[in-house]
Amino acid sequence: MTTATGNSAARERIYPEVGAALLQARKECGMTQQQLADATGVSRITIQRIEQAHINPSFRSLEALAHGMGRKLTISFDPLDE
């Protein structure tokens, strides 16, 4: 029997660029993780785990985080560099 944690094919891909973008935006806003957590209802631990690329956030969480920083969430499908 194979578990989700033991099977690399079943493991979710983590996107570190999402965490890096959150960290940069939060710092530009001059907010601590705790201040952002208080403003959004997303726990400080969850924010920390997103920023450190330990988890992928839901779109709902990303939207709440963006609004908590007075920003809008933008998603784009840019062409690949050839």
MITOR-112521 format. One record per residue (C-alpha): x, y, z. Coordinates in Angstrom, 3 decimals. Each point is the difference from the previous one (the first is absolute). Example, Ala and Ser with C-alpha at 12.3 -4.5 7.8 and 13.67 -1.06 7.14 Angstrom:
# residues 2
+----------+----------+----------+
|       xx |       yy |       zz |
+----------+----------+----------+
|   12.300 |   -4.500 |    7.800 |
|    1.370 |    3.440 |   -0.660 |
+----------+----------+----------+
# end
This chain:
# residues 82
+----------+----------+----------+
|       xx |       yy |       zz |
+----------+----------+----------+
|    0.000 |    0.000 |    0.000 |
|    1.291 |    3.457 |   -0.939 |
|   -0.826 |    3.104 |    2.008 |
|   -0.334 |    3.488 |   -1.427 |
|    3.107 |    1.099 |    1.887 |
|    2.031 |   -2.926 |   -1.282 |
|   -0.991 |    0.276 |   -3.648 |
|    1.661 |    2.892 |   -1.822 |
|   -2.560 |   -0.187 |   -2.836 |
|   -2.827 |    0.551 |    2.482 |
|    1.713 |    2.886 |    1.778 |
|   -1.198 |    3.475 |   -0.756 |
|    2.457 |    2.277 |   -1.786 |
|    0.898 |    3.022 |    2.119 |
|    0.313 |    3.346 |   -1.760 |
|    2.661 |    2.061 |    1.830 |
|   -0.640 |    3.037 |   -2.213 |
|   -3.397 |    0.422 |    1.679 |
|    1.611 |    0.162 |    3.433 |
|    2.699 |    2.359 |   -1.231 |
|   -2.626 |    2.328 |   -1.500 |
|   -1.993 |   -0.033 |    3.251 |
|    3.115 |    0.755 |    2.057 |
|    1.008 |    2.869 |   -2.287 |
|   -3.499 |    1.524 |    0.011 |
|   -0.317 |   -0.331 |    3.788 |
|    3.361 |    1.700 |    0.550 |
|   -0.864 |    2.772 |   -2.479 |
|   -3.140 |    0.605 |    2.087 |
|    2.096 |    0.140 |    3.168 |
|   -2.020 |   -2.768 |    1.645 |
|    1.119 |   -2.828 |    2.243 |
|   -1.397 |   -3.472 |   -0.489 |
|   -2.082 |    0.515 |    3.143 |
|   -1.410 |    3.314 |   -1.239 |
|   -0.981 |   -1.627 |   -3.295 |
|   -1.538 |   -2.927 |    1.860 |
|   -2.029 |    2.375 |    2.162 |
|   -1.191 |    1.914 |   -3.077 |
|   -1.034 |   -3.091 |   -1.956 |
|   -0.927 |   -2.840 |    2.314 |
|    2.704 |   -2.153 |   -1.619 |
|    2.183 |   -1.357 |    2.790 |
|    3.556 |    1.250 |    0.453 |
|    1.233 |   -3.592 |   -0.258 |
|   -1.738 |   -0.409 |   -3.359 |
|    1.524 |    3.254 |   -1.264 |
|    3.421 |   -1.164 |    1.173 |
|   -0.423 |   -3.379 |   -1.708 |
|   -1.061 |    1.661 |   -3.276 |
|    2.954 |    2.406 |    0.080 |
|    2.432 |   -2.847 |    0.702 |
|   -1.471 |   -2.123 |   -2.839 |
|   -1.204 |   -2.752 |    2.312 |
|   -3.603 |    0.172 |   -1.255 |
|   -1.991 |    1.331 |   -2.928 |
|   -2.743 |    2.423 |    1.000 |
|   -3.534 |   -0.182 |   -1.322 |
|   -1.205 |    2.774 |   -2.277 |
|   -2.382 |    1.046 |    2.753 |
|    2.929 |    0.436 |    2.403 |
|    2.018 |    1.903 |   -2.590 |
|   -2.911 |    2.342 |   -0.611 |
|   -0.432 |    0.611 |    3.741 |
|    3.737 |    0.657 |    0.386 |
|    0.036 |    2.423 |   -2.919 |
|   -3.007 |    1.901 |    1.332 |
|    1.550 |    0.074 |    3.473 |
|    2.953 |    1.856 |   -1.500 |
|   -2.219 |    2.352 |   -1.982 |
|    0.927 |   -1.711 |   -3.252 |
|   -1.801 |   -1.926 |   -2.688 |
|    0.817 |   -3.557 |   -0.989 |
|    1.058 |   -0.295 |   -3.623 |
|    0.522 |   -3.284 |   -1.801 |
|    1.401 |   -0.132 |   -3.507 |
|    0.770 |   -2.625 |   -2.574 |
|    3.116 |    1.442 |   -1.598 |
|    1.576 |   -1.613 |   -3.057 |
|    3.031 |   -2.178 |    0.597 |
|    3.338 |    1.517 |   -0.901 |
|    1.294 |   -1.711 |   -3.092 |
+----------+----------+----------+
# end
